[in-house]
Each structure stands twice: as C-alpha cells, then as structure tokens.
Amino acid sequence: MASIKPSVPKGTRDFSPTEMVKRNYIFDTIKSVFRKYGYQQIETPTMENLSTLTGKYGDEGDKLIFKVLNSGDYLAKVSPEKLTTHNSNLITSEISEKALRYDLTVPFARYVVQHQNEITFPFKRFQVQPVWRADRPQRGRYREFYQCDADVVGSDSLLNEAEFVMIYDEALSKLGLKDFSIKINNRKILSGIAQIIDKADNIIDLTVAIDKLDKIGLDGVIKELLERGFTEADIEKIKPVILLEGSNTEKLQSLRKALATSEIGLKGCDEIETVFNYIKASPLQTAKLELDITLARGLNYYTGAIFEVKTNEAVMGSIGGGGRYDDLTGMFGLKDLTGVGISFGADRIYDVLEELNLFPASANQSTQVLICNFDQEGELYGLPLLQQLRRQNINAELYPAGAKIKKQMEYANNKNIPYTVVIGSDEIQSGLLSFKNMTTGEQEKLTADQIVERLVV
C-alpha cells in the first residue's frame, strides 16, 4: 500500500510551539483588555444547526458556510427525483443539518436567546474561538482562523461604541502597533444616502458597491451601481458624499448638508457625533479615529455604527471590525434586543506583529531555565531546585541524565531558553551552582536560593 504524503487542507495551518507562544501572547493581551472593560468569556460549539447560520450573512456569506454531512447514509431520505437533477443546492438541507460556524456573532445571538433567563442585561461577553469560511485562501485570508469577539446586548447607549474604540486603541497599543486607524461609519447615514436618491429599497446594492471603493476605485463603483439599476443622476447626487474629505468635523458638516432631507441620515450623523464626543472626553492613546463613508461592510445585520481597523505599518486587510445590530436576536424569537460588537482578526494581527518584529523576546521562549547535569547524582541533586523554581511559577526543565553537556546546551539554544544551571560534582560539594546567561554568555557561581531570587520577576 502506497504511503500517503501528510498534508493539511488548503487555508488551514499547524501551529508550532514557538507560534503558539506568540498566538497566546496576542490572545492573552486582548482578553486582559476585554476583562478590564467588564466583558466575560463564553464558548459555543464548533458546529451549529445549518438553519441557525443560513440567511444571516447575505447570499455571498451563505455560499461560504462549510456544511457538515449528516451521519450514516446521508442520501437515504433524498427523493430519486431530486438526485437526478444534479443540483446539489436542492438537497443541501436534507443531507446536511449542521455547519461549522462562520463567525461568532450569530452563535452568540443564539446563545443569548437560549439562555435569556440566566443572563443579566446588559450582557457583555467575549469569545475567542476558531471560525470557518469556504473562501479562496490567499495572504492574510484563511479557511480556518480565530476570531476574538466582544459584544454587549441589551443596551442602546452609544457609550458602548465609544468603549469599543477605546478597547481597540488599548489592545493594539499594548501589542506594540504605533500607526493604525479605526474607521467608523453608520448604516443610518448609508440609508439616508439611499433615501435622498429615492432608492431606499436598494440600500444593500448601494452598500455592497461602495464598500469596494478601496479595491475597484470610483469608476469601478460607478460601473457597478449602473449595472445594479442606479441612474447617472443618482450617481451625481451621491458622488460628493462618497468622496468626502477633511477632518471628521468637516465631513459631518458636509454630510448634514447633503442629508438635510433625510431624517434617518441625520440621526446617523448625530450618533457618530455622540461617539466622537465620548472619545474627546477620553482621548485615545495611539489610534486615528476616522469617519469613512465608504465603509459599508456588506453584512445584512448592521443597523447603526460600523467599525473597521487597519494598520498603516504593513500591507494587510482589516485587522478588526464590527458594528451595531438592532434586532439580531429577533431571528431566534427574542425581539427588540439591541447589541453592538467588535472582532479582532487574530491571524492577521499575528502576521503584522511578525512582519514588524513586534513580539517581545519572552514570546520566543516558554522555558526560562534549563538545569543541566553530568550524571545521575547531578540529576537527583537538581530535582529539589527544579521544584523550588516551579513553585515560584518559573518555567523550568531538568535535562535527563546521560547526555553530554554540549547536547544539553544545544537543546537550550534551540528552545531559546535564556538561562542554564550546570550541576557537577564540584557544584554538589560547594553548593555553588554554575548559572549561565545564554544570551550574553556570562557565568556566575550562585546558591540555589540566589538562582531562584535572580529568576523571580
């Protein structure tokens, strides 16, 4: 039997110990900020019922949901007529009742409805778990990737939106990013734009097109709008709005003029201004907060604020995004529960930190000290020191007796272990152990207690 070449599916990856230390550094940093702002962690299953997910992400999103075949003979209950059509879409719901989650927001909405009697509202939760999308893999885009989400439901206060801006600013600053933009828009402004050209029913077509301005340019957006039934006159009215310039205050002034006849559009302007005023009262550390009218995010469930975060230090897509949704839980039977949430794109953030060399030295090693020995006597002598170090929460290893010291030192170098302790007969007799800084090469003779003291941060 021919051997099978080991591989993983396209768009997925293995993570080495070194990579996991770095990934956990990102997750732990973001989680610490979430907790600081009062968010509590939950987890939901990898699989959801297919009916839970479909119809929540628009037609494009639905195509990217990974379906899971039913167990056993999944074709048994499908009628022969449907099978002979050779149209898999007709039988999908019959052969697949479950799917891998596409994001964390819809499962969260399902969770809130299912557990509504146990939850204290407003409910602030965060979730760090993998999601799956049947997308075409490319740089910065994977089929399996982690999302770090935070949402608050049961509060319509715009203080929540402002706090999410602060969370992005604090977490990304802590991770070492020095130049990034938090772009903000409001779906009500986009509705207002559609309203002033009497195309309120075409809001999705409008937002999907202008969301692509960065990728296809103004001419591409105009071409797409014309193909979607918009007229030259419509485009002349909305062109100045799409190409807004100036400071955030100047952009808002221009928008208020353009949307003077649209009540919903003006309400969107008021909401953006309220968020800006909260931020003025609590200035940001690093981020540039920017009103960007082309930010549309083609997802069907956003009704208010929309966020997107981009780094200006590396060529990368968005590293975060989110927004306000007024009735996401309504699809599961719980009406009028407003919510707002954001997501960090952990995989893209990892790539950015790697490219900019922003991971701290501690993120390259998990063991702080390796105890080396010449023989079994040295191994036994080292065990109490090993326990002493571990009791002080110092990550420590004892190399098993029987290997040459050179091999033990190579092990320390290969694992980026910053310190070694060498125990031989002289060290056992004197009680002074050889303590070496593997980075500088400096060596000292120290007692076990002094070594522990040196390593306790």
C-alpha positions as CSV (number, residue, x, y, z in Angstrom):
1,M,0.0,0.0,0.0
2,A,1.5,3.4,-1.1
3,S,2.2,5.8,1.8
4,I,0.1,9.0,1.9
5,K,2.0,12.3,1.9
6,P,0.9,14.1,5.0
7,S,-0.7,17.5,4.4
8,V,-3.4,19.8,5.8
9,P,-6.4,21.2,3.9
10,K,-5.7,24.4,1.9
11,G,-6.3,27.5,4.1
12,T,-5.5,25.7,7.3
13,R,-2.3,25.5,9.3
14,D,-0.4,23.7,12.0
15,F,1.0,25.9,14.8
16,S,4.4,25.0,16.3
17,P,5.2,25.6,20.0
18,T,7.0,28.8,19.1
19,E,4.0,30.1,17.1
20,M,1.6,29.1,20.0
21,V,3.6,31.1,22.5
22,K,3.2,34.1,20.2
23,R,-0.5,33.4,19.5
24,N,-1.2,33.1,23.2
25,Y,0.6,36.4,23.7
26,I,-1.9,38.1,21.3
27,F,-5.0,36.3,22.9
28,D,-3.9,37.0,26.5
29,T,-3.3,40.7,25.7
30,I,-6.7,41.1,24.0
31,K,-8.5,39.1,26.7
32,S,-6.9,41.2,29.5
33,V,-8.3,44.4,27.9
34,F,-11.8,42.8,27.4
35,R,-11.9,41.8,31.1
36,K,-10.7,45.3,32.1
37,Y,-13.9,46.7,30.4
38,G,-16.2,44.2,32.2
39,Y,-16.6,41.5,29.5
40,Q,-17.0,37.9,30.5
41,Q,-15.9,34.9,28.4
42,I,-18.2,32.2,26.9
43,E,-17.7,29.5,24.3
44,T,-20.2,28.0,21.8
45,P,-19.9,24.7,19.8
46,T,-17.8,24.3,16.7
47,M,-21.0,23.2,14.9
48,E,-24.3,25.0,14.8
49,N,-27.5,23.8,13.1
50,L,-27.4,24.9,9.5
51,S,-30.7,26.7,9.9
52,T,-29.1,28.8,12.6
53,L,-26.5,30.2,10.2
54,T,-28.2,30.5,6.8
55,G,-29.7,33.7,5.8
56,K,-27.7,35.8,8.3
57,Y,-24.7,36.8,6.2
58,G,-26.3,37.6,2.8
59,D,-26.1,35.5,-0.4
60,E,-22.3,35.8,-0.6
61,G,-21.8,34.7,3.0
62,D,-24.2,31.8,2.7
63,K,-22.0,30.3,-0.1
64,L,-19.0,30.3,2.2
65,I,-20.6,28.3,5.0
66,F,-18.9,24.9,5.4
67,K,-21.7,22.3,5.6
68,V,-21.3,19.0,7.6
69,L,-22.8,15.9,6.0
70,N,-25.3,14.0,8.2
71,S,-24.0,10.8,9.8
72,G,-24.6,7.5,8.2
73,D,-26.3,7.1,4.8
74,Y,-26.9,10.8,4.3
75,L,-28.6,10.3,0.9
76,A,-31.1,7.7,2.1
77,K,-34.0,10.1,2.6
78,V,-33.5,12.2,-0.6
79,S,-36.0,11.5,-3.3
80,P,-34.7,10.0,-6.6
81,E,-36.2,13.0,-8.5
82,K,-34.0,15.4,-6.6
83,L,-31.0,13.2,-7.0
84,T,-31.4,13.1,-10.8
85,T,-31.5,17.0,-11.1
86,H,-27.7,17.0,-10.3
87,N,-28.4,20.3,-8.4
88,S,-26.7,19.9,-5.0
89,N,-28.5,23.1,-3.7
90,L,-31.8,21.3,-3.8
91,I,-30.7,18.6,-1.4
92,T,-28.3,20.5,0.9
93,S,-30.9,20.9,3.7
94,E,-31.7,17.2,3.5
95,I,-28.2,15.8,3.6
96,S,-26.7,18.5,5.9
97,E,-28.4,19.6,9.1
98,K,-25.2,21.1,10.7
99,A,-22.5,23.5,9.7
100,L,-19.2,24.9,11.0
101,R,-19.7,28.3,12.5
102,Y,-19.0,31.2,10.0
103,D,-18.5,33.8,12.7
104,L,-19.0,34.2,16.5
105,T,-21.8,36.8,16.3
106,V,-24.7,34.7,15.1
107,P,-23.9,31.8,17.5
108,F,-23.8,34.5,20.3
109,A,-27.2,35.7,19.3
110,R,-28.5,32.1,19.5
111,Y,-26.8,31.7,22.9
112,V,-28.5,34.9,24.3
113,V,-31.9,33.7,23.2
114,Q,-31.4,30.2,24.6
115,H,-30.0,31.4,27.9
116,Q,-32.0,34.7,28.3
117,N,-33.4,33.7,31.7
118,E,-29.9,33.2,33.2
119,I,-28.3,36.3,31.7
120,T,-28.0,39.7,33.4
121,F,-28.6,42.5,30.9
122,P,-26.8,44.5,29.5
123,F,-24.8,41.3,28.8
124,K,-21.1,41.9,28.0
125,R,-19.3,38.8,26.6
126,F,-16.2,38.0,24.8
127,Q,-15.3,34.9,22.9
128,V,-12.0,33.6,21.4
129,Q,-12.6,30.6,19.1
130,P,-11.9,29.4,15.5
131,V,-14.4,30.0,12.7
132,W,-14.5,28.5,9.2
133,R,-15.2,30.0,5.8
134,A,-15.0,28.3,2.4
135,D,-13.1,31.2,0.9
136,R,-10.2,31.2,-1.6
137,P,-7.1,31.1,0.5
138,Q,-4.6,34.0,0.0
139,R,-2.2,36.1,2.0
140,G,-3.9,37.1,5.3
141,R,-7.1,35.1,4.4
142,Y,-7.5,31.5,5.8
143,R,-10.3,29.0,5.7
144,E,-9.9,28.3,9.4
145,F,-9.0,31.3,11.6
146,Y,-9.6,32.6,15.1
147,Q,-11.8,35.5,16.0
148,C,-11.6,37.5,19.2
149,D,-15.1,39.0,19.7
150,A,-16.7,41.2,22.3
151,D,-20.4,42.1,22.2
152,V,-22.8,43.9,24.5
153,V,-26.5,43.3,24.2
154,G,-29.4,44.9,25.9
155,S,-28.1,48.5,25.9
156,D,-28.6,51.1,23.2
157,S,-26.2,53.6,24.8
158,L,-23.5,54.9,22.3
159,L,-21.1,54.8,25.2
160,N,-20.7,51.1,24.2
161,E,-19.5,52.1,20.7
162,A,-17.0,54.6,22.3
163,E,-15.7,52.0,24.6
164,F,-15.1,49.6,21.7
165,V,-13.0,52.3,20.1
166,M,-11.1,52.5,23.3
167,I,-10.7,48.7,23.5
168,Y,-9.2,48.6,20.0
169,D,-6.9,51.5,20.9
170,E,-5.7,50.0,24.2
171,A,-5.3,46.4,23.0
172,L,-3.5,47.2,19.7
173,S,-1.2,49.7,21.5
174,K,-0.4,47.1,24.1
175,L,0.6,44.7,21.2
176,G,3.1,47.4,20.0
177,L,1.3,48.8,17.0
178,K,2.1,52.5,16.6
179,D,0.2,53.6,13.5
180,F,-3.3,52.3,12.9
181,S,-6.7,53.7,12.0
182,I,-10.1,52.9,13.4
183,K,-12.6,53.7,10.7
184,I,-16.2,54.4,11.7
185,N,-19.4,54.9,9.7
186,N,-23.1,54.5,10.5
187,R,-25.6,52.4,8.5
188,K,-28.2,55.1,9.0
189,I,-26.1,57.5,7.0
190,L,-25.9,55.0,4.2
191,S,-29.7,54.6,4.4
192,G,-30.0,58.4,4.2
193,I,-27.9,58.4,1.1
194,A,-30.2,55.8,-0.5
195,Q,-33.2,57.8,0.6
196,I,-32.2,61.1,-0.9
197,I,-31.9,59.4,-4.4
198,D,-35.2,57.5,-3.7
199,K,-33.5,54.1,-3.7
200,A,-34.3,53.1,-0.1
201,D,-35.1,49.5,-1.4
202,N,-31.6,49.3,-2.9
203,I,-29.6,50.0,0.2
204,I,-27.8,46.6,0.1
205,D,-26.8,47.1,-3.6
206,L,-25.6,50.6,-2.7
207,T,-23.5,49.5,0.3
208,V,-22.0,46.4,-1.4
209,A,-20.8,48.6,-4.3
210,I,-19.3,51.5,-2.3
211,D,-17.7,49.1,0.2
212,K,-15.4,48.2,-2.8
213,L,-14.1,51.7,-3.3
214,D,-10.7,50.9,-2.0
215,K,-10.4,47.9,-4.3
216,I,-12.0,49.0,-7.6
217,G,-11.9,52.8,-7.4
218,L,-14.6,55.3,-8.1
219,D,-15.0,54.3,-11.7
220,G,-15.5,50.7,-10.7
221,V,-18.1,51.6,-8.1
222,I,-20.0,53.8,-10.6
223,K,-19.9,50.9,-13.2
224,E,-21.3,48.5,-10.6
225,L,-24.0,50.9,-9.5
226,L,-25.2,51.5,-13.1
227,E,-25.3,47.7,-13.5
228,R,-27.4,47.5,-10.3
229,G,-30.1,49.9,-11.7
230,F,-28.8,53.3,-10.4
231,T,-29.0,56.2,-12.8
232,E,-26.4,58.8,-13.8
233,A,-28.5,61.4,-11.9
234,D,-28.4,59.2,-8.7
235,I,-24.6,58.9,-9.0
236,E,-24.1,62.6,-9.4
237,K,-26.0,63.2,-6.1
238,I,-24.1,60.6,-4.1
239,K,-20.6,61.1,-5.7
240,P,-19.7,64.1,-3.4
241,V,-20.8,62.0,-0.4
242,I,-18.7,59.0,-1.3
243,L,-15.6,61.3,-1.9
244,L,-15.9,63.2,1.4
245,E,-12.7,65.0,2.5
246,G,-11.5,67.0,5.5
247,S,-11.5,66.4,9.3
248,N,-14.2,64.4,11.0
249,T,-16.0,67.6,11.9
250,E,-15.8,68.9,8.4
251,K,-17.1,65.6,7.0
252,L,-20.0,65.6,9.4
253,Q,-20.9,69.2,8.4
254,S,-20.9,68.2,4.7
255,L,-23.0,65.1,5.4
256,R,-25.6,67.1,7.3
257,K,-26.0,69.4,4.3
258,A,-26.2,66.5,1.8
259,L,-28.7,64.6,4.0
260,A,-30.8,67.6,5.1
261,T,-34.0,66.0,3.8
262,S,-33.3,62.6,5.3
263,E,-34.4,62.1,9.0
264,I,-32.6,58.7,9.2
265,G,-29.4,60.1,7.6
266,L,-29.3,63.0,10.1
267,K,-29.9,60.6,13.0
268,G,-26.8,58.6,11.8
269,C,-24.8,61.9,11.9
270,D,-26.0,62.6,15.5
271,E,-24.9,59.1,16.6
272,I,-21.4,59.4,15.0
273,E,-21.0,62.9,16.7
274,T,-22.0,61.4,20.1
275,V,-19.3,58.8,19.8
276,F,-16.8,61.4,18.8
277,N,-17.8,63.5,21.9
278,Y,-17.2,60.5,24.2
279,I,-13.8,60.0,22.7
280,K,-12.9,63.7,23.2
281,A,-13.7,63.2,26.9
282,S,-11.4,60.1,27.0
283,P,-8.6,60.7,24.4
284,L,-7.1,57.8,22.5
285,Q,-3.5,56.6,23.1
286,T,-2.5,55.7,19.5
287,A,-5.3,55.2,17.1
288,K,-6.5,57.6,14.5
289,L,-10.4,57.7,14.6
290,E,-11.7,58.4,11.1
291,L,-15.2,58.8,9.7
292,D,-15.2,56.8,6.4
293,I,-18.4,56.9,4.5
294,T,-17.2,54.2,2.1
295,L,-17.1,51.7,5.0
296,A,-20.2,49.6,4.4
297,R,-19.4,46.0,5.3
298,G,-21.9,44.1,3.2
299,L,-23.3,42.1,6.1
300,N,-27.1,42.3,6.5
301,Y,-27.3,42.7,10.2
302,Y,-25.6,46.1,10.9
303,T,-28.1,48.9,11.6
304,G,-26.0,51.6,13.3
305,A,-22.3,52.2,13.8
306,I,-19.9,50.2,11.7
307,F,-16.2,49.8,12.6
308,E,-13.1,48.7,10.7
309,V,-9.5,48.7,11.9
310,K,-6.5,48.9,9.6
311,T,-2.8,49.1,10.3
312,N,-0.8,51.7,8.4
313,E,2.5,49.9,9.1
314,A,2.0,46.8,7.0
315,V,0.1,45.9,3.8
316,M,-2.8,43.9,5.2
317,G,-6.6,43.9,5.0
318,S,-8.6,44.9,8.0
319,I,-7.4,43.6,11.4
320,G,-10.7,44.2,13.1
321,G,-14.3,45.2,12.5
322,G,-17.8,45.2,13.9
323,G,-20.9,47.3,14.4
324,R,-24.4,47.9,15.9
325,Y,-27.2,45.5,15.2
326,D,-30.7,46.4,16.4
327,D,-32.5,43.0,16.2
328,L,-30.1,40.2,15.7
329,T,-31.8,38.1,18.3
330,G,-35.2,38.7,16.6
331,M,-34.4,35.9,14.1
332,F,-34.4,33.5,17.1
333,G,-37.6,34.8,18.6
334,L,-36.3,37.5,21.0
335,K,-37.4,40.8,19.6
336,D,-36.0,44.4,20.1
337,L,-32.8,43.4,21.8
338,T,-30.2,45.8,20.5
339,G,-26.5,45.0,20.5
340,V,-23.1,46.1,19.4
341,G,-19.9,44.1,18.9
342,I,-16.4,44.1,17.5
343,S,-13.9,41.4,16.4
344,F,-10.1,41.3,16.3
345,G,-8.6,39.3,13.4
346,A,-6.0,37.4,15.4
347,D,-4.4,35.7,12.5
348,R,-3.8,38.9,10.6
349,I,-2.6,40.6,13.8
350,Y,-0.1,37.8,14.2
351,D,1.2,38.3,10.6
352,V,1.5,42.1,11.2
353,L,3.4,41.7,14.5
354,E,5.7,39.1,12.9
355,E,6.4,41.4,9.9
356,L,7.1,44.4,12.1
357,N,9.2,42.3,14.6
358,L,6.9,43.4,17.5
359,F,6.7,40.2,19.5
360,P,8.6,40.6,22.8
361,A,11.6,38.3,23.5
362,S,9.6,36.5,26.1
363,A,7.2,35.4,23.3
364,N,10.0,33.4,21.7
365,Q,10.6,31.1,24.7
366,S,8.4,29.2,27.1
367,T,11.1,27.7,29.4
368,Q,13.1,30.2,31.4
369,V,15.8,28.0,32.8
370,L,17.3,24.5,32.0
371,I,19.0,22.5,34.7
372,C,21.9,20.5,33.2
373,N,23.9,17.7,34.8
374,F,26.8,15.4,34.3
375,D,25.3,12.2,35.8
376,Q,22.5,10.7,37.8
377,E,23.9,12.2,41.0
378,G,23.6,15.7,39.5
379,E,20.1,14.9,38.2
380,L,18.9,13.9,41.7
381,Y,20.6,17.0,43.2
382,G,18.8,19.2,40.7
383,L,15.3,17.9,41.5
384,P,14.7,20.0,44.7
385,L,15.9,23.1,42.8
386,L,13.5,22.3,39.9
387,Q,10.6,22.1,42.3
388,Q,11.7,25.3,44.1
389,L,11.7,27.1,40.7
390,R,8.3,25.8,39.6
391,R,6.8,26.7,43.0
392,Q,7.8,30.3,42.2
393,N,6.0,30.0,38.8
394,I,9.3,29.9,36.9
395,N,9.1,27.7,33.8
396,A,11.9,25.2,34.4
397,E,13.2,21.9,33.0
398,L,15.7,19.3,34.2
399,Y,17.6,17.6,31.4
400,P,17.5,13.8,32.0
401,A,21.0,12.4,33.0
402,G,23.1,10.6,30.4
403,A,23.6,13.2,27.7
404,K,26.8,15.2,27.1
405,I,26.7,18.8,28.4
406,K,27.2,20.1,24.8
407,K,24.0,18.4,23.7
408,Q,22.2,19.9,26.7
409,M,23.4,23.4,25.8
410,E,22.3,22.8,22.2
411,Y,18.8,21.9,23.5
412,A,18.7,25.2,25.5
413,N,19.8,27.2,22.4
414,N,17.3,25.5,20.1
415,K,14.5,26.2,22.5
416,N,15.6,29.8,23.2
417,I,16.0,29.1,26.9
418,P,17.7,32.2,28.3
419,Y,19.4,30.6,31.4
420,T,21.1,27.3,32.3
421,V,22.3,25.8,35.6
422,V,25.0,23.2,35.4
423,I,25.4,20.7,38.2
424,G,28.6,18.6,38.5
425,S,30.5,17.0,41.4
426,D,32.2,20.3,42.3
427,E,28.9,22.2,42.4
428,I,27.3,19.5,44.6
429,Q,30.2,19.7,47.1
430,S,30.4,23.5,47.3
431,G,26.6,24.2,46.9
432,L,27.5,26.9,44.4
433,L,26.0,26.1,41.0
434,S,27.1,27.4,37.6
435,F,24.4,29.8,36.4
436,K,24.8,31.0,32.8
437,N,23.1,33.7,30.8
438,M,22.7,32.1,27.4
439,T,22.4,35.5,25.6
440,T,25.5,37.2,27.0
441,G,27.5,34.1,27.8
442,E,28.1,35.4,31.3
443,Q,28.6,32.7,34.0
444,E,28.3,33.0,37.8
445,K,28.5,30.7,40.8
446,L,25.3,31.0,42.8
447,T,23.4,29.1,45.5
448,A,20.1,27.5,44.7
449,D,18.3,30.3,46.6
450,Q,20.2,33.0,44.8
451,I,19.3,31.5,41.4
452,V,15.6,31.4,42.3
453,E,15.8,35.0,43.5
454,R,17.5,36.1,40.3
455,L,14.8,34.5,38.2
456,V,11.7,35.7,40.1
457,V,10.5,38.7,38.2
